Amino acid sequence: MTKQLLDTPMVQATLEAGVAHLLRRQAPDGYWWAPLLSNVCMEAEYVLLCHCLGKKNPEREAQIRKYIISQRREDGTWSIYPGGPSDLNATVEAYVALKYLGEPASDPQMVQAKEFIQNEGGIESTRVFTRLWLAMVGQYPWDKLPVIPPEIMHLPKSVPLNIYDFASWARATIVTLSYRHESPTCDATSGLCKGSGIVRGEGPPKRRSAKGGDSGFFVALDKFLKAYNKWPIQPGRKSGEQKALEWILAHQEADGCWGGIQPPWFYALLALKCLNMTDHPAFVKGFEGLEAYGVHTSDGGWMFQASISPIWDTGLTVLALRSAGLPPDHPALIKAGEWLVSKQILKDGDWKVRRRKAKPGGWAFEFHCENYPDVDDTAMVVLALNGIQLPDEGKRRDALTRGFRWLREMQSSNGGWGAYDVDNTRQLTKSDSIFATSGEVIDPPSEDVTAHVLECFGSFGYDEAWKVIRKAVEYLKAQQRPDGSWFGRWGVNYVYGIGAVVPGLKAVGVDMREPWVQKSLDWLVEHQNEDGGWGEDCRSYDDPRLAGQGVSTPSQTAWALMALIAGGRVESDAVLRGVTYLHDTQRADGGWDEEVYTGTGFPGDFYLAYTMYRDILPVWALGRYQEAMQRIRG
């Protein structure tokens, strides 16, 4: 394809095919949504959960067994993303689940998995949550796990290590794990691990150091708490347990979940089981609600999603379709807009703890998660609603006002925005050895979320004359890496960071000719692949030398293109080649294929495939290309 060809109907045809593909995928209620893929720990823990709860389902177990086996690497191990290296935690959990489901230990690939586990130091080298699940099924001693005392519920919000010092996802997990999990959760299943040679590996454990650094304080605290658990009198224990139970019941969502994510949901059900509350409506609704997060695969398997993303998928799709030229009152956009307005959260959530005077108005990620609206979803939804028209314009404007106001109130003191909370940055919490090797435990501002808020605010005409915007731009400038890139907290990785930041800066009037902006665009050009696309492997989180390296993907190519177009390089050779890549890789049905994961849950620990990305983002990028070219042509 030549530069001249990009001005021909061929590019428009590519865009139209992508639009038609998206329109066909809209749900009758108006939303878009596709499965969110993660790793086999989800299915393995589902197996162990059902075992602990006494919920045996042979048909489902056969489906899960099939799915776990389908995700196994050729060497008998499991990774946490396609093409990734063998992962000890995933392999241990999958191995144990398959043994429970009847897979013989003598199976050649099970033998390979066992040998890998032994060589990596055995169960003692795994993260705390893997060992926790094994303790729940009687295969690991509780006294070797960190203690989470229910007395934590008594800590005032001003005291370090109170539950609101932790990120929303960690907070919900801590509370649900604080209630009597030392009690036998279920009957031990002999033979799962004991005698299999995986409890004790070859050599010393290879457990990874805590992200926040090893903390002697937490080691000493854990020793004290273990001793305290044996005291005959434990002041505050029963009232702490009661507070934890009240918190759990109050935080259940309408669909039965807790937090819209797998960990606290599973742990809440186990807590209620420990309390002999399996007949309680919260338990019944919680267990029945699990089914909605399950997905039947085409080969007869069944997977469990770590979360679901309908609001995120819908907001991005509306933006892509508007960029592609659909009119603001197109029937599909009206339907989507009305659905989005109906999902605005008008009740207070945990965010209120640090923003007492703020009024609600955010959106969540999931169908139901009123306790946890998030900034990223809210920014994208407000941006989307600001570009369409609805029959009830008053209702749309009211929703926009509430959403804009809530976003403004959620800015942190350093000028950035976190995902769920304001100034959730206490470093002592980050050093907590209970969670620090198992994902992020605090929710500090991030470059990508901050940039999305700027893009949202910019759509209302705001620029650096407003202090809120000025502080955010200063934050982004301070966070830029020496090579010109930005870290991607919620997407892989530096390509995602730049793809978010540059359009955000452009939206609020930052001069794209500024050297620091141009440096980020140069970085993208330097990391473009030979085929014209962009790609970045999840390994870049562990090894920054791999930044910007990986097989080309539609989603990462789209992010790069949107940054380059925003930065004024629409007529560059890099954009020409990137648009050509998207044209050449489009399927006949208008969609794109993408095998690798480009979404991030916890950098270094947990990755995701947003399976709508591959179809939404190319349309969005091509639409922006067409818009920019039309402006040039006048």
C-alpha positions, 0 to 999 in steps of 0.5 A: 500500500502506498501513501496515496492509497491511504486516501482511497476508498480501501481504507474507508472500506476497512473502517466500514467493515470494522464498524459493521462487525461491532454493530452486529455484536451489540447486545439487545439491551444496548451494551457490548461485552466479550469475555475477559481471559486471565489464567488457570488459577481462576478455574483451579480455585473454583474447583477447590472452592466448590470442594470446600463448599460441598458443591459437587457438580460432575458435569462442570468438573469435567468441563473445567478439567478439559479447559485446564488441560487445554491451557497447559504448555507442552512441557506440562506446566502453566503460564499466566499469559499465552507464550509466557514462561512457566509459572509456579503458582499457576502450575501448583494450583492447576496440578492440585485441581487436576489431581482432585478432578481425577487426573492420575499423577502418573500421567506424563505431563503431570509428572513434568509439572511435578518436576517443575514444581520441585525444581522451583522449591515446591509449595514453599516457594509459591505466593501466599494465596496459593498456599492459602488455598492449599491450607483450606483443603487441608494440605498446608499448615495454617500456622505457616501463613500470615495472620489477618486478625479480625481486630483490624476492623477496629483500626481508625481510618487515620491509623496505618494499616486500617482497611482503607489504607489498602487498595479496594481489591486488597481491602475486600480480600483482607476483610473476607479473609479475616474471619476464622479461616483457621477453622477447618474450611473443608475436609482434607482431601488426602493425596492432593499434595501430601506424598506427591513430592510437591510440598517440599521442593529441591533446595531452599524455597525460591519465593520472590521478595516483596515488592515493597521490600522485606519488612522486619516490622511485618515479620515481627507483627505476624509472630505477635499475632500468631502468639495472640491467637493462642491467648485465652482472652482476645480483647476485640476478637468477637466484636471484630468478627462481627464488624467483618461480617457486617462489612461483608454483608453490606458489600455484596452486590446485586448480582451476588458478587463482592467487588466484581472480582474473583478473590473477595467473592470466593473468600466471602463465600468461604467466610460464610461457610465457616460461620455455618451461614450456607442457608443465608440469602447472601451465601445463596445469592453469592454462589448462584451468581458465580454462574454469570462469570463463567464462559463455555468454550467452543471445545466443551470447556468452561472457564471462570472470569476474574471480572467482567467488563461490559461498561468498559467495553461499551464506553470504548465501543461508543467512542470508536463508532463516533470516531468512525463517523457514526452520527451522534443520534445513531440508533445503536449509540442511542441504545448504548447511551441510554444503557450507560446512563442507567448504569451510573452509580448514585450511591456512596461507596468506599471512595467516600471515606476519603472524599466525604463531601463528594457526591456520587456519579461514577461508573463501575467496570462490571454490570453490578459493582455499586461499592466500587465505581472507578475513575477509568471507566467513568472518564471513558463513559463521560467522554462517550456520552459527551459525544452522542445525543439521546432522546432525553437530553436532560437526563444525559446532561445530568449524568454528565454533570454528576460524572464530571463532578465525581471525577474532579473530586477524585484527583489525588494530591500529586495531580494524578488519579488512581483507579478507585480511591484518592491518595491511596499511597501509604508506603507502609501498606505497600511493604505488607508481606501478606500481599506484597508478593501477590499483586499491588496492594495500594492504588496510587495515581497512574499515568494512563488513568490520569491521561484518560481523565484529561481526555475526558475533561478536554472534551468539555473545552478545559485546558491548562488554565484550570488548576486541576488540568495544570496539576495533572499535566505536571504529574504526567511530565514528572512521571515520563521516563528518560527515554520518553515513554510512560508506564502502562498500569492497566495495559501492556505496557509502555505502548499503552502508556504513550497511547493514553498520555499523548491523546490526553495531553492533546485534548487539554491543549498541550503543545504537541511540538514540545520536546518532551511530547515529541520524545514519546512519539520518537520512542514509538517510531523507534519501536515499530515492527517490520510489519508496520504494527506495534507489539509489547510482551508482558515480560516488559514489566519484569525486564524494562529492556524488553519495552516496546518489543513483541509481536504486532497486535491490533490493539497495541498498534491502535494505541500507537497510532492514536498517539502519533495522530494526536501528536501531529504525525498523521502523514508520517511513514510510521502512521502509513505503515501502521494503518497498512498493518491494520488494513492487511490483518483485518478478517473478512468479517471485519474483525481482527485476531489477537492471541496475546494478552494486552491488558494488565491486572497487576504488573508482573503478576496478573494479565488479561485479554480484553477480547473486545480490544482487538475489534474496538481499538483498530476502528477507533484508530482508523476513525481518528486517522480518517478524521485527521486526514479530512482536516488536512484536506480541508 
